[in-house]
Amino acid sequence: MARPKKKWKDLTTGQKRAIVAGAAVQFTLLAVAATDLARRPAAQVRGPKWAWAPALAVNFVGPVAYLTCGRVRSRPSA
C-alpha cells in the first residue's frame, strides 16, 4: 500500500524548518559555485566550463563537486 503524500500543512514545524534550511544551503552553494565558474578563467577550471554549468544543477553534489574538484587552486604568492 502506498502512503499518501504529505502536504506542507501536514509537516511539523521542525520538518518545515529543516526543508527551508536545506533549500537555503542548496541555493547558497549554487550561487557561490555559479558565480565562481562565471568569473574564473577557463584555464583555472578542470574540464570544460560548459560541462560544469549543468552539473551545478545537481542538488548539493554538483556545486560541492565543482568547489572541491573543479577548480585549479592558485598558490598564494609569498
C-alpha positions in Angstrom: 0.0 0.0 0.0 1.3 3.4 -0.9 1.2 6.1 1.7 -0.5 9.4 0.7 1.9 12.2 0.1 2.3 14.7 2.9 1.4 18.3 2.2 3.2 21.3 3.6 0.4 21.8 6.2 0.8 18.3 7.4 4.5 18.7 8.3 5.7 19.6 11.8 7.4 22.9 12.4 10.8 21.1 12.7 10.3 19.4 9.4 9.4 22.7 7.7 12.5 24.4 9.2 14.7 21.6 8.0 13.4 21.8 4.5 13.8 25.6 4.4 17.3 25.3 5.8 18.3 22.7 3.3 16.9 24.8 0.4 18.9 27.8 1.7 22.1 25.8 1.8 21.4 24.4 -1.7 20.8 27.8 -3.2 23.7 29.4 -1.5 26.1 26.6 -2.8 24.6 27.0 -6.3 25.1 30.8 -6.2 28.7 30.6 -5.0 29.6 27.9 -7.5 27.9 29.6 -10.4 29.5 32.9 -9.6 32.9 31.4 -9.3 32.5 29.4 -12.5 31.4 32.6 -14.4 34.3 34.7 -13.2 37.1 32.1 -13.3 39.1 31.9 -16.5 38.8 28.6 -18.3 42.5 27.8 -17.7 41.7 27.6 -14.0 38.9 25.1 -14.3 39.4 21.4 -14.5 37.5 20.3 -17.6 35.3 22.4 -19.9 33.3 25.2 -18.3 30.3 24.3 -20.4 30.2 20.9 -18.7 30.3 22.2 -15.2 27.4 24.6 -15.8 24.7 21.9 -16.0 26.5 19.8 -13.3 25.8 22.7 -10.8 22.1 21.9 -11.1 22.5 18.5 -9.4 21.4 19.2 -5.9 24.3 19.6 -3.4 26.5 17.2 -5.4 27.2 19.4 -8.4 28.2 22.6 -6.5 30.2 20.7 -3.9 32.0 18.7 -6.7 32.8 21.9 -8.6 34.1 23.8 -5.5 36.2 20.8 -4.3 37.4 19.2 -7.6 36.6 21.6 -10.5 38.8 24.5 -9.7 42.5 24.7 -10.1 43.8 26.2 -6.8 46.2 29.0 -7.2 49.1 29.1 -4.7 49.4 32.2 -2.6 52.3 34.4 -3.5 55.0 34.9 -0.9 
